[in-house]
Amino acid sequence: MPDPKLISDYLAGLEFVAFDTETTGMWAFSNRLVELSGVKFRLLEEGSETFSELINPRRPIPPE
């Protein structure tokens, strides 16, 4: 955890969400999304909110 004395009041209230995606491959024009996940962060706070949603790509998922 960063030292609170080094963080301004503005940054102390900063919130952001980091997203992660899983797809059937690397190419957007020919592959599909299969999972979307996110983690909400707030500076100087422990714990976080998370979500994860599976999406049916309507095609087989390669084993690799």
C-alpha positions as CSV (number, residue, x, y, z in Angstrom):
1,M,0.0,0.0,0.0
2,P,1.4,3.4,-0.9
3,D,2.2,5.9,1.9
4,P,-1.0,8.0,2.3
5,K,1.2,11.1,3.2
6,L,2.6,11.0,-0.4
7,I,-0.8,11.0,-2.1
8,S,-2.8,14.1,-2.7
9,D,-6.5,14.4,-1.7
10,Y,-7.4,14.3,-5.4
11,L,-5.6,10.9,-5.9
12,A,-6.8,9.5,-2.6
13,G,-10.4,9.3,-4.0
14,L,-9.3,7.9,-7.4
15,E,-11.3,4.8,-8.6
16,F,-10.7,2.8,-11.7
17,V,-11.7,-0.5,-13.2
18,A,-9.3,-2.9,-14.9
19,F,-10.8,-5.1,-17.5
20,D,-9.7,-8.5,-18.8
21,T,-11.1,-10.3,-21.9
22,E,-10.9,-13.9,-23.1
23,T,-11.5,-14.6,-26.8
24,T,-11.5,-17.6,-29.2
25,G,-8.4,-16.2,-30.8
26,M,-6.2,-13.1,-31.6
27,W,-8.0,-11.6,-34.6
28,A,-11.0,-9.4,-33.9
29,F,-12.5,-9.9,-37.4
30,S,-12.7,-13.7,-37.1
31,N,-12.8,-14.5,-33.4
32,R,-15.3,-14.0,-30.6
33,L,-15.4,-12.8,-27.1
34,V,-16.0,-15.6,-24.5
35,E,-15.4,-13.8,-21.2
36,L,-15.4,-10.3,-19.8
37,S,-14.1,-9.6,-16.3
38,G,-13.3,-6.5,-14.3
39,V,-11.9,-5.4,-10.9
40,K,-12.8,-2.1,-9.4
41,F,-10.0,-0.4,-7.5
42,R,-9.9,2.5,-5.1
43,L,-6.6,3.9,-4.0
44,L,-5.7,3.4,-0.3
45,E,-8.5,0.8,0.2
46,E,-8.1,-2.9,0.6
47,G,-10.5,-5.3,-1.0
48,S,-12.2,-4.8,-4.3
49,E,-15.4,-5.4,-6.3
50,T,-15.2,-7.9,-9.1
51,F,-17.3,-9.3,-11.9
52,S,-17.0,-11.9,-14.5
53,E,-19.4,-12.8,-17.3
54,L,-19.2,-15.8,-19.7
55,I,-20.4,-15.1,-23.2
56,N,-21.5,-17.8,-25.7
57,P,-19.3,-17.3,-28.8
58,R,-21.7,-19.5,-30.8
59,R,-18.8,-21.5,-32.2
60,P,-16.4,-24.2,-30.8
61,I,-13.6,-22.9,-28.5
62,P,-10.1,-24.2,-29.6
63,P,-8.4,-26.4,-27.0
64,E,-5.2,-24.2,-26.8
